[in-house]
């Protein structure tokens, strides 16, 4: 992990078009601003993890549904 020291209103660049700006510093937290193209998704990590879990559940559900459909089709083909 790269660790950088920045002061208020200083920034770092990620690639050519993503800028992370230190907006505010308080004793318990740091506020960051993100400047990025609209096609770049930006999430807090805890939200990103929830989205990933929901996507996994959705894929599993779709796979379960596909399996059930195959089993029903096979059942009726053998009658």
N, C-alpha and C positions, 0 to 999 in steps of 0.2 A: 504494500500500500504506500502510495506517495503521500507524504504529510507536508502541507504548506502552511506558512504563517502569513496571514493577511490582516490588515486593519480595516476599519470602517471605510466604505466607499472604494476599497481596492477590489480587484477581481482576478480571476484565473480564466484561462481559455481552454476549452476542450475542442480539439480539432480547429477548423477554420471558422466555425460559425456558432459555437455555443460558448456563452460567457456566464460565469457564476460570479455574482457581485455580493459582497458583504454589505448588507443594508443597515443592520443595526446589531449592536452587541449589548447584552445585558448580563447580569451575574449568572443566570441559569440557562440562557439560550442565545443562539445566534440566528438572526433573520437573514436569509439569503434570497437574492433575486436571480432568476434564470432568464437569460435572453437566448432564445433558440428559434429555429425555423418552425413554422406551424406543423410541419409533418413529423416533428420529433415529439414523442410522448414523454411527459415528465410527471413522475409520481413520487410521493413520499414512499420510503421503502415499505412501511407497514401496509399501505394501500396496494402497492405493487404485489406484495405477497398474497393478499386476499384475492386480488384479481387472478393471479396465477392459480391459486387453489380452486377458484370458481371455474376457471377454464378447464382444469384437469377433471373436475366433477362433470362438467358438461360433456367432455369427450368420452368419459367413462359411460355416462348415461346414453350417449349416442351409440356407443359400441354395444351396450346391453340391448338397446332397441333393435339394432341391426341383427344381433344374434337371435333375438326372439322372432323377428320377421323370417329369418332363414329357417328356424325350427318349425314355424307354422307352415311355411311353404313346403318344406320337406314332408311334414305330416300329411298334408293334403295331396301331395304328389304320390304318396305310397298307398293311398286309399283306393 
